[in-house]
Amino acid sequence: MPPEMRTGKQIMEQDSADLKPIPLSVPDLRGNERAYLARCVTDNWVSSAGPFVTEFETRIATLTARRHAVSTVNGTAALQLALRAAGVGDGDLVVVPDWTFAATANAVLRAGGIPFFVDVATDSLTLDSGLVATVLANPSYQGRVAAVIPVHAAGHPPDMDVLIEICGRSEIPLVEDAAGAIGATYKERPAGGFGDASIFSFNGNKIVTAGGGGMVMTDRADWAERAKHLSTQARLGDEYEHDAVGDNLRMTNLNAAVGLAQLERLDEMLAARSRIARRYDAAIAECEMLASLPRAPWAVGNDWMYTLQTETVADAKTLLAHFAERKIGARSFWRSLSAQPPYAEMPSLLNGVSAAVSGRTVSLPCSSNLTEDEQGRVIEAIADWASRGPTKR
Ligand SMILES: Cc1ncc(COP(=O)(O)O)c(C=O)c1O
């Protein structure tokens, strides 16, 4: 059909069909990934041992100022192993934030524990230390809480010193879920370096991906040893003898090859995420109806998943629909876990913050390989949506 014969609707549809989709957060594989993968094949190291695994572990331990790092198939497995190393077992309570990815709670359940959902603080959307102290001081929970898991929210660190002090007073292990927080700092110390053990995830949407993967970091040789042992079916030596029920949760050399190549470009990728985030900050500051997630003075986040807040749930829905029409891969972020069916019967101490933010978050495309033009399209879409005024409820 000649262009002059098209209706307005057809023009809009054609324009939309021509648009290139902009993904949310995808791997940025512009370093040595290909070369290192080829090396795995050439050297016949493609399974769950090999030189890249060892090197990747060493580099992550150095980055987080930890003595030990144990690689795993994913971040959920890393958390499960860290909890088992911490001694979490049948029926133990483990404090987790109500506002986190389900993996945090699921890892507790897989380790045999029960998640105890504690709300987050408004200044950081991370674990509310006052509420954690209340739980640990409650006589009905004394001797029943086996660990506390502070989670970095979209790459923003919790108030670690305060949480470490509270846990230390009750002699309860602290396991830091820094799944998406590589490169973030808390009071100038690296995320992944706090508490008795920490974990990273290297899944495909993280700043550093290994395709899939995770890591347990700890200063405790016995915990590192235990985590590694449980990740290899708790097998004793080369014999088919076992001293516990283990799992097969090791990272492969192929994944470690990708992870290592990614790590070499960490600074560059962090700088790109930061540049993208600051441009979004400026655009969002222009829209009264939108705000970026809170940032506390103790932290420098890594801008892993740039997320904004809308005033209402209805606004978030229309904004997401607006992005979808324009092939912009935005997505709603975490929701209160205790409000969801699998976790509804589990213990909790809530202050309403997690419930209030649920459904009002929208994560924006923020891959380190996002182009200026692509980001311009996202910002244009935000301005266009904002110009239409608040969503009628
Ligand atoms: C807070 C948090 N914990 C744990 C995980 C689990 O990591 P994985 O997806 O590698 O299992 C994630 C993954 O995104 C996460 O965001």
The ligand as an ORCA input file, in Angstrom:
! r2SCAN-3c Opt
* xyz 0 1
  C      18.416    -11.168     45.803
  C      18.694    -12.401     45.005
  N      19.049    -13.520     45.648
  C      19.319    -14.655     44.981
  C      19.244    -14.719     43.605
  C      19.455    -16.034     42.928
  O      20.432    -16.056     41.958
  P      20.336    -17.101     40.729
  O      19.282    -16.581     39.807
  O      21.705    -17.072     40.145
  O      19.991    -18.421     41.310
  C      18.888    -13.574     42.882
  C      18.806    -13.602     41.409
  O      18.528    -12.645     40.747
  C      18.595    -12.383     43.602
  O      18.228    -11.259     42.978
*
